[in-house]
């Protein structure tokens, strides 16, 4: 078995972090699915940035459009942070110190 569970790029029930414990060393079906999902999430985030730039240049954009954009940007940022945490956790020598717990939070203080 791998020494460190992998944080998956999708949340578990109730938005809680979801982990994969595998002995396949990153080559199993779920690991490959997670890699593909991460790539899709990062690509969607990059495309969203392009849409955001266009919308923010549009002086006719209303508050509802900007709120919707903000919600999607928050989701993309949460995805990117989850991916960064997952990848960082799989770097050599990145095991958690004694007493440290997961740092992932899926909701902000106002949600």
C-alpha positions in Angstrom: 0.0 0.0 0.0 1.1 3.6 -0.6 2.3 5.4 2.5 0.1 8.5 1.9 -3.6 8.5 0.9 -4.3 10.5 -2.2 -6.7 13.4 -1.9 -9.0 13.0 -4.9 -10.1 15.9 -7.0 -13.8 15.5 -6.2 -15.4 15.9 -2.8 -17.0 13.0 -0.9 -20.4 13.0 0.7 -21.4 16.4 2.3 -18.5 18.1 0.5 -15.9 16.4 2.7 -12.5 15.4 1.3 -12.3 12.1 -0.4 -9.1 9.9 -0.3 -7.8 7.0 -2.3 -5.6 4.4 -0.6 -3.9 2.3 -3.3 -1.1 -0.1 -3.8 -1.0 0.5 -7.5 1.5 3.3 -7.2 -0.6 5.7 -9.2 -1.3 3.4 -12.1 -4.7 2.0 -11.0 -8.0 2.8 -12.6 -9.1 5.3 -9.9 -5.7 7.0 -9.9 -5.9 7.5 -13.7 -9.5 8.7 -13.5 -8.4 11.2 -10.8 -5.5 12.4 -13.0 -7.9 12.9 -15.9 -10.4 14.8 -13.7 -7.6 17.1 -12.5 -6.7 17.9 -16.0 -10.3 18.7 -16.9 -10.7 20.9 -13.8 -7.5 22.8 -14.5 -8.5 23.3 -18.2 -12.0 24.5 -17.2 -10.4 26.9 -14.7 -8.1 28.3 -17.4 -11.1 28.8 -19.8 -13.1 30.4 -17.0 -10.3 33.0 -16.6 -10.7 33.9 -20.3 -14.4 34.4 -19.9 -13.9 36.4 -16.7 -11.5 38.8 -18.5 -14.1 39.3 -21.3 -17.0 39.8 -18.9 -15.1 42.2 -16.7 -14.3 44.4 -19.7 -18.0 44.6 -20.6 -19.3 47.7 -18.9 -22.9 46.4 -19.5 -22.4 43.3 -17.4 -24.9 43.3 -14.5 -24.6 42.3 -10.9 -26.3 38.9 -11.6 -23.7 38.0 -14.2 -20.8 39.1 -12.0 -22.2 37.1 -9.1 -22.5 34.0 -11.3 -18.9 34.6 -12.5 -17.7 34.9 -8.9 -19.3 31.7 -7.9 -17.7 29.8 -10.8 -14.3 31.4 -10.0 -14.6 30.3 -6.4 -15.4 26.7 -7.5 -12.4 26.7 -9.9 -10.1 28.0 -7.2 -11.3 25.4 -4.8 -10.6 22.7 -7.4 -7.1 24.1 -8.0 -6.3 24.3 -4.3 -7.5 20.7 -3.9 -5.3 19.6 -6.8 -2.3 21.4 -5.4 -2.8 19.9 -2.0 -3.2 16.4 -3.5 -0.1 16.8 -5.6 1.9 18.3 -2.8 0.9 15.4 -0.5 2.4 13.0 -3.1 5.8 14.7 -3.3 8.7 12.7 -1.8 9.2 13.5 1.9 5.8 15.3 2.2 4.3 13.0 4.8 2.3 14.7 7.5 4.1 15.5 10.8 2.7 14.0 13.9 -0.4 15.8 15.0 -1.0 17.5 11.7 -4.3 16.8 10.0 -5.7 17.5 6.6 -5.7 21.2 5.7 -8.3 21.0 2.9 -11.4 23.1 3.5 -14.2 22.9 1.0 -16.4 25.8 2.2 -15.6 29.4 3.1 -16.7 31.0 6.4 -19.8 32.5 4.7 -21.1 29.2 3.2 
